[in-house]
């Protein structure tokens, strides 16, 4: 009988491998050579089941996309997990790095008892996707996983300008449109606002305030006219070499019944699942309307929306806040009653899914599990030693 022991490695999970120890038992005599032939004959071997051997696996997390500025790091978490009772020490390393990528050392570089996590941070000044191979070794066992780092070139600091449009009011009255200047990419420069009207006569416009020191803010454009007609108003925001415009369509009508108009400062909201988004709902009265207006919001299933106030006298604003835990595209309707007839406006809500976050290490009373058990063990040893010492002193005093 001949015994043959072989070790096999086959992948079980992504970034992990397990080893199997196979025992092949062969019954029969040793190979014999026939006098008339050089061939050796073997009895067909019998193969029994495989016995799993201790092993470990290596996995990594995918960091978020960061700016390719050479200083902002992206961090990947490396997890080492034992299989089949593995308790050895695993050494982590990154043998080589792609060009244009700079990485810190893996911290920690060794994982005791075959279970734990480490991390590696990388930065780059060249936009792109880089793959770094993380190798875990423990004596003859060797496994690897890939950490992917992504860097992007983000646009320079900028600002945008928007306004509530269209707008309608009766001749010999006034109306107001909200103008919003928003900063992008950390923009923090003064923005000055100016206005032009076409046709250039029949409608007067005043903007207040006319500048924002830190690159963002809300302003009001107030319109006054006694001449019915359609007007195009251009609001221009200027900051050094940067210039952006927004257009407001204004309709001045003949005096009619008192009424009001409803509008949203932004008719589109983009949020992450579980995070709220807000927009300003504006009520503008015309033709001398002075009544009370009741606001209500209608949202689809899975979306939660609230208004900061649901009752407005004549004219005013209410803040709409919406959120959802389910990714998707939704349309929210805001209704207003109290004038010549019901009015409404809509806001489109885009909810994006949240990227998964690496699990936090387990703690007990704010301490890492391993440290908690070490402290507990030391306390027990001190108590036992004290009890033994007290017992010995008691016996010596009696004797």
C-alpha positions as CSV (number, residue, x, y, z in Angstrom):
1,X,0.0,0.0,0.0
2,X,1.3,3.5,-1.0
3,X,0.2,6.7,0.7
4,X,0.4,10.0,-1.3
5,X,-0.4,13.4,0.4
6,X,-1.0,16.3,-1.9
7,X,-2.0,19.9,-1.1
8,X,-4.5,21.6,-3.5
9,X,-5.3,25.4,-3.6
10,X,-8.5,26.5,-5.3
11,X,-10.4,29.8,-5.1
12,X,-13.6,29.9,-3.0
13,X,-14.3,33.6,-2.8
14,X,-13.2,36.8,-4.6
15,X,-9.6,37.7,-3.4
16,X,-9.5,34.5,-1.2
17,X,-8.2,31.0,-1.6
18,X,-8.5,27.9,0.5
19,X,-6.2,24.9,0.6
20,X,-7.3,21.3,0.7
21,X,-5.2,18.4,1.8
22,X,-5.9,15.3,-0.3
23,X,-4.9,11.8,0.8
24,X,-4.5,9.3,-2.0
25,X,-4.2,5.7,-0.8
26,X,-3.1,3.1,-3.3
27,X,-3.6,-0.6,-2.7
28,X,-1.5,-3.2,-4.4
29,X,2.1,-4.2,-4.8
30,X,4.9,-2.0,-5.8
31,X,5.5,-1.7,-9.5
32,X,7.0,-4.7,-11.2
33,X,9.0,-5.0,-14.4
34,X,8.1,-7.8,-16.7
35,X,11.1,-9.7,-18.1
36,X,9.8,-9.3,-21.6
37,X,8.7,-5.7,-21.3
38,X,10.1,-2.4,-19.9
39,X,6.6,-1.1,-18.9
40,X,5.7,-0.8,-15.3
41,X,2.2,-1.9,-14.1
42,X,0.3,-0.1,-11.4
43,X,-2.9,-1.0,-9.6
44,X,-5.6,1.7,-10.0
45,X,-5.4,3.9,-6.9
46,X,-8.4,4.5,-4.6
47,X,-8.9,8.2,-3.6
48,X,-10.6,9.2,-0.4
49,X,-12.2,12.5,0.6
50,X,-10.3,15.8,1.0
51,X,-9.4,17.2,4.5
52,X,-9.5,21.1,4.7
53,X,-6.3,22.7,6.1
54,X,-5.9,26.0,7.9
55,X,-5.6,29.0,5.6
56,X,-6.5,32.7,5.3
57,X,-8.0,35.1,2.9
58,X,-7.3,38.7,1.9
59,X,-9.9,41.3,0.8
60,X,-9.7,45.1,0.1
61,X,-12.2,48.0,0.0
62,X,-12.7,50.4,-2.9
63,X,-11.9,54.0,-1.8
64,X,-13.9,57.0,-3.1
65,X,-12.7,59.1,-6.0
66,X,-10.4,62.0,-4.9
67,X,-8.8,65.0,-6.6
68,X,-5.6,64.3,-8.6
69,X,-3.6,67.0,-6.8
70,X,-0.8,64.9,-5.4
71,X,-1.7,65.5,-1.8
72,X,-5.3,64.3,-1.2
73,X,-5.0,60.6,-0.2
74,X,-7.4,57.7,-1.0
75,X,-7.4,55.0,1.6
76,X,-8.1,51.3,1.1
77,X,-8.8,49.0,4.0
78,X,-7.3,45.5,3.9
79,X,-9.0,42.7,5.7
80,X,-7.4,39.4,6.6
81,X,-9.7,36.5,7.7
82,X,-8.9,33.0,8.9
83,X,-10.2,29.8,7.4
84,X,-10.3,26.3,9.0
85,X,-8.8,27.4,12.3
86,X,-5.8,29.3,10.9
87,X,-4.0,31.3,13.6
88,X,-0.7,32.2,12.0
89,X,0.8,35.6,11.5
90,X,0.2,37.2,8.0
91,X,2.7,39.6,6.6
92,X,1.2,42.2,4.1
93,X,3.3,43.9,1.4
94,X,3.0,45.8,-1.9
95,X,5.8,44.7,-4.1
96,X,5.5,47.3,-6.8
97,X,3.5,50.4,-7.5
98,X,2.2,51.8,-10.8
99,X,3.9,54.9,-12.3
100,X,2.6,58.3,-11.0
101,X,1.2,56.7,-7.8
102,X,2.7,57.4,-4.3
103,X,1.6,55.2,-1.4
104,X,2.3,55.0,2.3
105,X,3.5,51.8,3.9
106,X,0.8,49.3,4.9
107,X,-0.2,49.9,8.5
108,X,0.1,47.5,10.3
109,X,2.3,45.3,8.0
110,X,1.6,42.2,10.0
111,X,-1.7,40.7,11.2
112,X,-1.3,38.3,14.1
113,X,-3.6,35.2,14.7
114,X,-4.7,35.3,11.1
115,X,-7.5,37.9,11.6
116,X,-7.5,41.7,11.4
117,X,-7.3,44.7,9.2
118,X,-4.7,47.2,7.9
119,X,-4.8,50.2,5.5
120,X,-2.8,51.8,2.8
121,X,-3.2,55.4,1.5
122,X,-2.2,56.6,-2.0
123,X,-2.1,59.9,-3.8
124,X,-1.4,61.0,-7.4
125,X,-1.1,64.2,-9.4
126,X,-2.2,62.4,-12.6
127,X,-5.9,61.5,-13.1
128,X,-6.6,57.9,-13.7
129,X,-7.3,54.5,-12.1
130,X,-4.5,52.6,-10.5
131,X,-4.4,49.0,-9.3
132,X,-2.1,48.0,-6.4
133,X,-1.5,44.3,-5.6
134,X,-1.5,43.5,-1.9
135,X,0.2,40.3,-1.0
136,X,-0.3,38.4,2.2
137,X,2.1,35.6,3.2
138,X,2.4,33.2,6.1
139,X,5.3,30.8,5.7
140,X,4.5,28.8,2.5
141,X,0.9,30.2,2.2
142,X,0.6,33.2,-0.1
143,X,-2.6,35.1,-1.2
144,X,-3.2,38.4,-2.9
145,X,-5.9,41.0,-3.4
146,X,-6.1,44.2,-5.5
147,X,-6.7,47.7,-4.1
148,X,-8.1,50.1,-6.8
149,X,-7.4,53.9,-6.4
150,X,-9.2,56.5,-8.6
151,X,-8.1,60.1,-9.1
152,X,-10.0,62.7,-11.1
153,X,-9.3,66.3,-12.3
154,X,-11.9,68.5,-10.8
155,X,-12.9,71.8,-12.4
156,X,-11.4,75.1,-11.0
157,X,-13.4,77.2,-8.5
158,X,-16.4,78.7,-10.2
159,X,-19.9,80.2,-9.5
160,X,-23.3,79.8,-11.0
161,X,-26.3,82.2,-11.1
162,X,-30.0,81.4,-11.3
163,X,-33.3,83.2,-10.9
164,X,-37.0,82.4,-10.6
165,X,-38.7,82.6,-14.0
166,X,-41.1,83.2,-15.6
167,X,-42.8,86.0,-13.7
168,X,-46.2,87.7,-14.3
169,X,-47.8,90.7,-12.6
170,X,-50.5,93.3,-13.4
171,X,-49.6,96.8,-14.6
172,X,-49.1,99.5,-12.0
173,X,-47.9,96.9,-9.4
174,X,-44.6,95.2,-8.5
175,X,-43.2,91.7,-8.5
176,X,-40.1,90.1,-7.2
177,X,-37.8,87.3,-8.4
178,X,-35.2,85.6,-6.3
179,X,-31.6,85.5,-7.7
180,X,-29.2,82.9,-6.3
181,X,-25.4,82.9,-6.7
182,X,-23.8,79.6,-5.8
183,X,-20.1,78.8,-5.5
184,X,-18.5,75.7,-6.9
185,X,-15.1,74.1,-6.1
186,X,-14.4,76.4,-3.1
187,X,-15.0,79.6,-5.0
188,X,-14.6,82.5,-2.6
189,X,-14.4,85.8,-4.6
190,X,-16.6,88.8,-4.8
191,X,-19.5,88.6,-7.4
192,X,-21.2,91.8,-8.6
193,X,-24.7,91.8,-10.1
194,X,-26.0,94.0,-12.9
195,X,-29.3,93.9,-14.9
196,X,-30.4,94.8,-18.4
197,X,-34.0,94.9,-19.9
198,X,-35.3,94.3,-23.4
199,X,-37.1,96.3,-24.6
200,X,-35.3,99.0,-22.7
201,X,-38.3,101.0,-21.7
202,X,-41.6,100.2,-19.9
203,X,-40.0,98.0,-17.1
204,X,-37.8,99.1,-14.2
205,X,-35.6,96.6,-12.3
206,X,-33.7,97.0,-9.0
207,X,-31.4,94.3,-7.6
208,X,-30.6,94.1,-3.9
209,X,-28.0,93.3,-2.8
210,X,-25.8,93.9,-5.8
211,X,-22.7,92.1,-4.7
212,X,-21.6,89.1,-2.6
213,X,-18.1,89.3,-1.0
214,X,-17.6,85.5,-0.6
215,X,-18.9,84.3,-3.9
216,X,-22.4,83.2,-3.0
217,X,-25.7,84.4,-1.6
218,X,-29.3,85.3,-2.4
219,X,-30.6,88.6,-3.9
220,X,-33.9,90.0,-5.0
221,X,-34.8,91.5,-8.4
222,X,-37.9,93.8,-8.0
223,X,-39.9,94.8,-11.1
224,X,-42.2,97.7,-11.6
225,X,-44.2,98.6,-14.7
226,X,-47.3,100.5,-15.8
227,X,-47.0,99.3,-19.4
228,X,-48.4,95.9,-20.3
229,X,-46.1,93.7,-22.4
230,X,-43.5,91.0,-22.4
231,X,-40.0,91.8,-21.2
232,X,-36.7,89.9,-21.1
233,X,-34.5,90.7,-18.1
234,X,-30.8,89.5,-18.0
235,X,-29.0,89.4,-14.7
236,X,-25.2,89.2,-15.0
237,X,-22.8,88.1,-12.3
238,X,-19.2,89.2,-12.8
239,X,-16.1,88.3,-10.8
240,X,-12.8,89.4,-12.4
241,X,-12.6,87.4,-15.6
242,X,-15.6,85.2,-14.8
243,X,-19.0,86.2,-16.0
244,X,-22.3,84.3,-16.0
245,X,-25.9,85.3,-16.8
246,X,-29.5,84.2,-16.1
247,X,-32.6,85.3,-17.8
248,X,-36.0,86.2,-16.3
249,X,-39.1,86.4,-18.6
250,X,-41.5,89.0,-17.3
251,X,-45.1,89.4,-18.4
252,X,-46.9,92.6,-17.4
253,X,-50.6,92.2,-17.9
254,X,-53.6,94.4,-17.7
255,X,-55.0,94.8,-14.2
256,X,-57.2,91.8,-13.5
257,X,-58.6,90.1,-10.4
258,X,-56.4,89.9,-7.3
259,X,-54.3,86.6,-7.4
260,X,-50.9,85.2,-6.7
261,X,-48.2,83.1,-8.3
262,X,-46.2,80.2,-6.9
263,X,-42.6,79.2,-7.9
264,X,-39.6,77.2,-6.6
265,X,-36.1,78.7,-6.5
266,X,-34.8,75.3,-7.8
267,X,-37.1,72.9,-9.7
268,X,-34.5,70.0,-9.4
269,X,-32.9,68.6,-6.3
270,X,-30.0,66.0,-6.2
271,X,-29.4,64.2,-2.9
272,X,-27.9,61.0,-1.6
273,X,-30.2,58.3,-0.1
274,X,-31.1,59.3,3.5
275,X,-29.9,62.9,3.1
276,X,-32.3,65.9,2.8
277,X,-32.5,68.5,0.0
278,X,-34.1,71.9,0.3
279,X,-35.6,74.5,-2.1
280,X,-37.4,77.8,-1.5
281,X,-41.1,78.1,-2.5
282,X,-42.1,81.7,-3.2
283,X,-45.6,83.2,-3.3
284,X,-45.9,86.5,-5.2
285,X,-49.1,88.5,-5.1
286,X,-50.4,90.8,-7.8
287,X,-53.4,93.0,-8.6
288,X,-53.6,93.9,-4.9
289,X,-54.1,90.4,-3.6
290,X,-54.0,90.4,0.3
291,X,-55.7,87.0,1.2
292,X,-54.4,84.0,3.0
293,X,-52.7,81.2,1.1
294,X,-52.6,77.5,2.2
295,X,-49.7,75.4,1.0
296,X,-49.6,71.6,0.7
297,X,-47.1,69.1,-0.6
298,X,-47.8,65.9,-2.5
299,X,-44.9,63.4,-2.7
300,X,-44.8,59.8,-4.1
301,X,-44.4,56.7,-2.0
302,X,-41.0,56.4,-0.4
303,X,-40.4,60.2,-0.3
304,X,-40.8,62.4,2.8
305,X,-41.4,66.1,2.3
306,X,-42.1,69.0,4.7
307,X,-42.8,72.7,4.4
308,X,-41.4,75.1,6.9
309,X,-44.8,76.9,6.9
310,X,-48.1,76.0,5.3
311,X,-49.8,79.3,5.6
312,X,-48.7,82.6,3.9
313,X,-50.5,86.0,4.1
314,X,-50.5,87.7,0.6
315,X,-46.9,86.8,-0.3
316,X,-43.9,85.2,1.2
317,X,-41.7,82.1,1.3
318,X,-41.7,78.6,2.6
319,X,-38.8,76.1,2.7
320,X,-39.4,72.7,1.2
321,X,-37.3,69.8,2.5
322,X,-37.4,66.3,0.9
323,X,-35.6,63.1,1.5
324,X,-35.8,59.4,0.7
325,X,-33.9,56.2,1.6
326,X,-34.6,54.6,-1.8
327,X,-32.6,55.7,-4.9
328,X,-34.6,56.9,-7.9
329,X,-36.2,59.8,-9.7
330,X,-39.3,61.4,-8.1
331,X,-41.6,64.4,-8.8
332,X,-43.0,66.4,-5.9
333,X,-46.0,68.8,-6.3
334,X,-46.5,71.9,-4.2
335,X,-50.1,73.2,-4.3
336,X,-51.4,76.6,-3.1
337,X,-55.0,77.6,-2.5
338,X,-56.6,81.0,-1.7
339,X,-56.6,83.2,-4.8
340,X,-58.6,83.2,-7.9
341,X,-57.9,79.5,-8.3
342,X,-55.5,76.8,-7.1
343,X,-51.9,77.1,-8.3
344,X,-49.0,74.6,-8.2
345,X,-45.4,74.1,-9.0
346,X,-43.3,70.9,-9.2
347,X,-39.8,69.9,-8.0
348,X,-37.9,66.9,-9.4
349,X,-36.0,64.9,-6.8
350,X,-33.1,62.7,-7.8
351,X,-32.0,60.3,-5.0
352,X,-28.6,58.7,-5.6
353,X,-27.5,55.4,-3.8
354,X,-24.9,55.7,-1.1
355,X,-21.5,53.9,-1.6
356,X,-21.0,51.1,0.9
357,X,-18.8,51.9,3.9
358,X,-16.2,49.5,5.2
359,X,-17.4,47.9,8.5
360,X,-16.0,49.5,11.7
361,X,-13.9,47.3,14.0
362,X,-15.9,45.9,16.9
363,X,-15.5,47.6,20.3
364,X,-16.6,46.9,23.9
365,X,-17.3,50.0,26.0
366,X,-15.3,52.1,23.6
367,X,-12.3,49.7,23.6
368,X,-11.1,47.3,20.9
369,X,-12.2,43.8,21.7
370,X,-8.7,42.4,22.1
371,X,-7.6,45.3,24.4
372,X,-10.8,44.9,26.5
373,X,-10.2,41.2,27.1
374,X,-6.5,41.8,28.0
375,X,-7.5,44.3,30.6
376,X,-10.2,42.0,32.0
377,X,-7.7,39.2,32.2
378,X,-5.1,41.3,34.0
379,X,-7.8,42.4,36.6
380,X,-8.8,38.8,37.2
381,X,-5.2,37.7,37.7
382,X,-4.6,40.6,40.2
383,X,-7.7,39.7,42.2
384,X,-6.8,36.0,42.3
385,X,-3.2,36.7,43.3
386,X,-4.4,39.0,46.1
387,X,-6.8,36.4,47.3
388,X,-4.1,33.8,47.4
389,X,-1.7,36.1,49.2
390,X,-4.3,37.0,51.8
391,X,-5.1,33.3,52.4
392,X,-1.4,32.5,52.9
393,X,-1.0,35.4,55.4
394,X,-4.1,34.1,57.3
395,X,-2.6,30.6,57.6
396,X,0.8,31.9,58.8
397,X,-0.8,34.1,61.4
398,X,-2.8,31.1,62.7
399,X,0.3,28.9,62.9
